[in-house]
Amino acid sequence: MPTRHFIFAAGAALPLASGAAALALAVATMAVAQQAQPPAATAQPAPLQVGLGLGLEPTSEGLKVGFVPNRGTGAALGVRVGDIVLKFGERPVTGPQTWREYAQGMKVGDPVSITVKRDGRTIELKGRALAPPPSAPNRATPVETGELRETWNHRASQGTPGAATLEVGGWSTGPAMPLARAEQAVAELNGKVWVLGGWPPGRLTSDLVQIFDPATGFWSLGPSLPQPLHHTHAAAVGGKLYVMGGETDGAFTGRPGKEVANTWVHDPAVGGWVARAPMPTARSAGGEAVLDGKIYVAGGRDAGGSAFEVYDPASDKWEKLPNLPSQRNHLAMAAVGGKIIVAGGRTSPGFGAERLDVVEIYDPKTRRWTKGAPLPAPRGGITGAAVGGCMFVFGGEGERGHVLGLTPNTYGYDPRADRWTKLPDLPIAVHGLKGSAVIDGGIYLPGGGLTMGGDAPTNVMQIYRPTMKCG
């Protein structure tokens, strides 16, 4: 009989030849196979890495495993040749047609059972049929900001919750943003990814806010910013989102760009945006990080390259701190281990400016800056994130060997060892993300620029799940 081949990745599966109906079948195979491991096994399974191939042969009893690589996830889970993989109820699953026939007659709430036989034992998983996620309305909404005219396509905002996506080296992609952006702020608020302002193609400044919910796989429109902004800074504290500084106009508007000092807060319980105390220094393209309930902002352009300030949302007050020793903009910044780490950046406003590998670390207890190990290479237009006691730096400009001048490099910094490690590259080299969103250990990087200068934004959302731990 022909063997049906699948590729598995991090608990999900993508059928290569058997059609979409085999997806749930293959996912169940992984979950049940893990439960079916003999209890006497003492060897610890290897951590899931990249995918593997499994040959599944249809028989009258059900699908049987016909092939398992010696060094793969299937072997680590205890899957063996000859295993009877799957039945639905009393019906052996001999291929996608069995699944289709079984599923077509189901209604929401109907009992569902999956049975696996192995080594004389029977394992049964029980559940109920769930309703599919609601479809996005088939309509388009005009969104306008000054001379900028765009259309929000509600159908394009619909993703697939729990969709199977190939994960390689910790990297995967999520549902794309409906509207592409570069030089936008990115932040996490209450388990969702917020993308604020930025440049669409044509570099006309936007006030649009796009929100992604990983739990549903949907994008939605958020409350528009009080003014169109690019290169702004965003951070969440206490269930509220703060937007600080940024730049208006510039680029293709025909008007000179202007850095602003405004601070705005969005409270989901209230809606809209409320003005708070402005930053002491107007700036754009700096870095931001949250530590002990306060928001630190460092660097930026034009006059803010050395400025370092902290905002206390509880008192609505800003405080000037000792200047950043190396003035810069388009940098990466994160709070790790009770300290603020600033890495890389440009030394002047233009994308042709000199780029730095300099790393500087601020200790709020001593109110002093010290130097850390430099980045492996000078980088500007980068973004950062903190997970597991490490700082991660992604992408940016400054790669002479890349036709677009960008780099896909990912670096991880261990502050205890003061050491950088090169990690798997971004699937797509980008620059121009102002921040990232960390949710359940995953780092979400939506959008960014595909060429130096920001005139080619993307709507791709790249997701990285690091295995590197530093704490």
C-alpha positions in Angstrom: 0.0 0.0 0.0 1.2 3.6 -0.6 2.7 5.3 2.4 1.4 8.7 3.3 4.1 11.2 4.4 3.8 14.0 6.9 6.2 16.6 8.3 5.8 17.3 12.0 7.1 20.5 13.8 6.7 21.3 17.5 3.6 19.3 18.0 1.9 20.4 14.7 1.8 18.6 11.4 1.6 19.6 7.8 0.4 16.9 5.3 2.5 16.8 2.2 0.3 14.6 0.1 -2.9 13.6 1.9 -4.9 16.8 2.0 -5.9 19.1 4.8 -8.2 16.6 6.4 -5.2 14.6 7.6 -4.0 17.5 9.7 -6.0 16.7 12.8 -5.3 13.0 12.3 -1.5 13.7 12.4 -1.7 16.0 15.4 -3.6 13.3 17.3 -1.0 10.8 16.4 1.7 12.9 18.0 -0.3 13.5 21.2 -1.4 9.9 21.6 2.0 8.4 20.8 3.4 10.5 23.6 0.9 9.0 26.0 1.6 5.5 24.7 5.2 5.3 25.6 6.0 2.3 27.7 6.1 3.2 31.4 9.4 1.4 31.9 11.3 3.8 29.6 14.0 5.6 31.4 15.7 7.6 28.7 14.6 11.2 28.5 13.3 12.2 25.0 15.4 14.7 23.1 13.8 18.2 22.9 11.7 18.8 19.8 13.8 20.5 17.1 13.0 20.8 13.4 10.5 18.4 11.8 10.6 14.8 10.8 9.1 12.4 8.3 6.7 9.6 9.3 5.3 7.0 6.9 1.7 6.1 7.7 0.4 3.0 5.9 -3.4 2.5 5.7 -4.6 -1.0 6.7 -7.9 -2.5 7.5 -7.2 -1.9 11.2 -6.3 1.7 10.8 -3.2 3.7 10.0 0.0 2.1 11.0 3.4 3.7 11.2 5.6 2.3 8.4 8.7 4.4 8.9 10.3 6.3 11.8 13.7 8.1 11.5 16.2 6.9 14.1 17.0 10.5 15.0 13.7 12.3 15.0 10.9 13.5 17.1 8.9 10.3 16.4 11.6 8.2 17.9 11.9 10.5 20.9 8.2 10.1 21.5 8.4 6.3 21.3 6.6 5.9 17.9 7.5 2.6 16.4 7.0 0.8 13.1 3.8 -1.3 13.2 2.0 0.9 15.7 -1.7 1.1 15.1 -2.1 4.9 15.1 -5.7 6.0 15.0 -9.4 5.2 15.1 -12.4 7.4 15.4 -14.9 5.7 17.6 -15.1 2.2 16.2 -14.1 3.2 12.7 -10.5 2.5 11.7 -9.0 5.6 10.0 -7.6 4.3 6.8 -7.1 7.6 5.1 -8.5 11.2 4.8 -11.8 9.9 3.4 -12.6 8.2 6.7 -12.0 11.5 8.6 -14.1 13.5 6.2 -17.0 11.1 6.4 -16.7 11.0 10.2 -16.6 14.8 10.5 -19.3 15.7 8.0 -22.0 14.2 10.2 -20.9 15.8 13.4 -22.7 18.7 15.1 -21.4 21.0 17.8 -21.3 19.2 21.1 -21.3 15.7 19.7 -18.9 13.3 21.6 -15.7 12.6 19.8 -13.3 9.8 20.7 -9.9 8.8 19.4 -8.6 5.3 20.1 -5.1 4.0 19.7 -4.1 0.4 20.1 -0.5 -0.5 21.1 1.3 -3.4 22.8 -2.0 -5.0 23.8 -3.2 -1.7 25.4 -6.0 0.6 24.3 -5.8 4.4 24.9 -8.9 6.4 24.3 -9.1 10.2 24.3 -12.6 11.7 24.6 -13.9 15.2 23.9 -16.7 17.1 22.1 -16.9 18.7 18.7 -16.3 22.5 18.9 -17.7 25.2 16.8 -15.3 26.7 14.2 -14.2 30.3 14.9 -16.5 33.0 13.6 -15.8 34.1 10.1 -14.6 37.7 9.6 -17.3 39.9 7.9 -16.8 40.2 4.2 -16.5 43.9 4.1 -13.8 46.6 3.8 -13.4 49.7 6.0 -11.7 52.8 4.8 -9.1 54.1 7.2 -7.8 57.6 6.6 -5.1 59.8 8.1 -4.7 63.2 6.4 -3.6 62.4 2.8 -3.1 58.7 3.6 -5.9 56.5 2.3 -6.0 52.8 3.1 -8.6 50.0 3.3 -8.9 47.6 6.2 -10.0 44.2 4.8 -11.9 42.3 7.5 -11.5 39.0 5.7 -7.8 39.5 5.6 -7.8 40.0 9.4 -8.9 36.5 10.0 -6.2 33.9 10.9 -6.5 30.3 12.0 -6.3 29.7 15.7 -4.0 26.8 16.5 -3.0 26.6 12.8 -0.1 24.2 12.1 2.9 26.1 10.9 6.4 24.8 10.3 8.8 25.9 13.0 12.5 25.7 12.2 15.2 26.7 14.6 12.6 28.3 16.9 11.2 30.5 14.0 7.7 30.4 12.6 5.3 32.9 11.0 1.9 34.0 12.2 -1.1 35.5 10.5 0.0 38.5 8.5 -1.0 42.0 9.4 -3.8 43.3 7.2 -1.8 46.5 6.5 2.0 46.5 6.2 4.0 48.8 8.4 7.7 49.9 9.0 9.1 52.1 11.8 6.1 51.2 13.9 5.9 50.7 17.6 5.2 47.1 18.9 4.2 46.2 22.4 2.3 43.5 24.3 -0.8 44.5 26.3 -3.0 41.9 28.1 -1.8 39.0 26.0 -2.2 40.7 22.6 0.3 42.2 20.1 -0.2 45.9 19.5 1.2 47.6 16.4 1.0 51.4 16.5 1.5 54.0 13.8 4.5 53.7 11.4 4.8 53.9 7.7 2.9 52.1 5.0 4.2 51.9 1.5 4.8 55.5 0.4 5.9 56.6 3.9 2.9 58.8 4.8 2.6 58.7 8.5 -0.2 56.6 10.0 -2.2 56.8 13.3 -3.5 53.3 12.7 -3.4 50.7 15.5 -3.6 47.0 14.6 -4.0 44.3 17.3 -3.4 40.6 17.1 -4.9 38.1 19.5 -2.9 34.8 19.5 -5.8 33.1 21.2 -8.1 33.6 18.3 -5.7 34.2 15.4 -7.5 37.4 14.5 -6.3 40.9 13.8 -8.5 43.8 14.8 -8.5 47.6 14.6 -7.5 49.4 17.9 -8.1 53.0 19.0 -6.3 55.3 16.6 -3.4 57.2 18.0 -4.1 60.9 18.9 -1.8 61.9 16.1 0.0 60.2 13.2 3.4 58.9 14.4 6.3 56.9 13.2 9.4 55.9 15.2 7.4 56.2 18.4 7.9 54.2 21.7 5.3 52.0 23.4 5.3 50.0 26.6 2.7 48.5 28.9 2.5 48.9 32.7 -0.3 47.8 35.0 -2.7 46.7 32.2 -2.4 50.1 30.4 -0.4 51.0 27.3 1.8 54.1 27.1 3.0 55.8 23.9 5.9 58.2 24.2 7.5 60.6 21.7 7.9 59.7 18.1 8.0 61.8 15.0 5.3 63.5 12.8 5.5 64.2 9.1 8.9 63.8 7.3 9.6 61.3 4.6 7.2 61.6 1.6 4.8 64.0 3.2 6.8 67.0 1.8 7.0 68.5 5.3 9.9 68.4 7.6 9.9 65.7 10.3 9.3 66.9 13.9 10.2 64.9 17.0 7.6 65.2 19.8 7.6 64.7 23.5 4.0 63.8 24.1 3.0 60.9 26.4 -0.4 59.2 25.9 -2.0 56.3 27.9 -4.7 53.9 26.8 -6.7 52.2 29.4 -8.8 49.3 27.9 -11.4 49.7 30.5 -12.0 53.3 29.4 -11.0 53.4 25.8 -9.3 56.1 23.7 -6.1 57.9 24.7 -5.4 60.4 27.5 -2.5 62.9 27.6 0.0 62.5 30.4 3.1 64.4 31.4 5.4 64.9 28.3 8.9 63.6 28.1 11.6 66.1 29.1 13.3 65.5 25.7 11.4 65.3 22.4 12.7 62.3 20.4 12.0 59.5 18.0 13.7 56.2 17.3 15.0 55.6 20.8 14.6 52.5 23.0 12.2 51.7 25.8 12.1 49.1 28.6 10.0 48.5 31.7 11.6 47.8 35.0 9.9 47.7 38.4 6.8 49.4 37.0 8.6 52.3 35.4 9.4 53.0 31.8 12.9 53.9 30.8 13.6 55.6 27.4 17.1 56.0 26.0 18.7 57.6 23.0 16.8 58.7 19.9 17.0 61.4 17.3 17.6 64.3 16.7 18.6 66.0 19.9 17.8 63.0 22.1 20.7 60.8 21.2 22.2 60.8 24.7 19.0 61.5 26.7 18.0 58.9 29.3 14.8 59.4 31.2 12.4 57.3 33.3 8.6 57.7 33.7 6.6 56.6 36.7 3.0 56.0 35.6 1.9 56.0 39.3 2.9 59.6 39.8 2.8 60.8 36.2 6.3 62.2 36.5 9.4 62.0 34.4 13.0 62.0 35.8 16.2 62.8 33.9 18.9 60.2 34.5 22.6 60.1 33.7 23.1 60.4 29.9 23.6 57.4 27.7 27.4 57.4 27.3 27.3 56.6 23.5 24.6 58.7 21.8 22.6 56.7 19.3 19.2 56.0 17.7 17.5 53.0 16.1 18.9 50.8 18.9 17.8 47.7 20.8 16.9 48.0 24.5 15.7 45.6 27.2 15.4 45.2 31.0 17.2 42.0 32.2 18.2 41.1 35.7 17.3 44.4 37.2 19.4 46.4 34.7 18.8 48.2 31.5 20.8 47.0 28.5 21.3 49.2 25.4 22.8 47.6 22.3 23.8 48.9 18.8 22.2 51.7 16.9 23.0 54.5 14.5 25.1 57.6 15.4 23.0 60.1 13.3 19.6 60.3 11.8 20.1 58.9 8.2 20.1 55.2 7.4 23.6 55.7 5.9 24.9 56.7 9.4 27.7 54.9 11.2 26.4 51.9 13.1 27.6 50.8 16.5 28.4 47.5 18.2 28.6 49.2 21.6 26.7 47.7 24.5 26.0 49.8 27.7 24.3 48.7 30.8 22.6 50.9 33.4 22.1 49.9 37.1 19.3 51.8 38.7 20.7 51.0 42.2 24.1 52.7 41.5 22.7 55.1 38.8 25.8 54.3 36.8 26.5 53.0 33.3 29.0 50.2 32.5 30.1 48.6 29.3 29.1 45.1 28.2 30.6 42.8 25.6 30.0 44.4 22.1 27.6 43.0 19.6 29.2 40.5 17.2 28.8 43.2 14.5 27.8 46.8 14.2 24.0 47.1 13.7 21.4 49.8 13.4 17.6 49.6 12.9 17.5 46.6 15.3 14.9 45.6 17.9 15.2 43.6 21.1 13.4 41.5 23.6 14.0 39.9 27.0 13.0 36.2 27.7 14.5 33.7 30.1 17.0 36.1 31.6 18.5 36.8 28.2 18.4 39.7 25.8 17.7 39.0 22.1 18.6 41.3 19.2 17.0 40.9 15.8 17.8 42.0 12.2 18.7 45.5 11.3 20.8 47.4 8.8 24.5 47.2 8.2 25.1 44.0 6.2 27.3 44.7 3.2 26.8 41.3 1.8 23.0 41.6 1.6 21.6 43.0 -1.6 19.2 45.2 0.4 21.7 46.1 3.1 19.9 44.2 5.8 20.8 41.4 8.1 18.7 38.4 9.3 21.0 37.8 12.3 19.6 37.0 15.7 21.9 37.3 18.7 21.3 36.3 22.3 23.1 38.0 25.2 23.7 36.3 28.6 24.4 39.1 31.1 25.8 36.7 33.7 28.5 35.5 31.3 28.7 38.9 29.4 28.6 36.9 26.2 26.7 37.1 22.9 25.6 33.9 21.0 24.6 33.8 17.3 21.2 32.1 17.0 19.1 31.0 14.0 18.5 33.8 11.6 15.2 35.5 11.0 13.3 33.9 8.1 13.1 37.4 6.5 15.7 40.1 7.1 13.9 43.2 8.4 14.7 46.5 10.2 12.6 49.3 11.6 10.5 47.6 14.4 10.3 49.8 17.5 9.9 47.1 20.1 8.5 43.5 20.2 5.7 41.6 22.0 6.6 38.7 24.3 3.6 36.3 24.9 3.9 32.9 26.5 7.7 32.8 25.8 7.2 33.7 22.1 8.7 36.9 20.7 6.3 38.5 18.1 7.9 40.7 15.4 5.2 42.0 13.1 6.1 44.0 10.0 9.3 46.0 9.5 11.2 47.3 6.5 12.5 45.1 3.8 14.9 47.7 2.4 17.1 50.3 4.1 15.2 53.6 4.5 11.7 52.2 5.3 10.0 52.5 1.9 9.2 48.8 1.6 7.3 47.7 4.7 6.1 44.1 5.1 3.0 42.6 6.8 4.7 39.3 7.7 4.7 38.5 11.4 7.7 36.5 12.4 7.7 34.6 15.8 10.7 33.3 17.7 10.6 30.9 20.6 14.1 30.9 22.1 15.5 27.9 23.8 18.5 29.9 25.2 18.2 30.5 28.9 20.3 32.8 31.0 18.6 32.9 34.4 
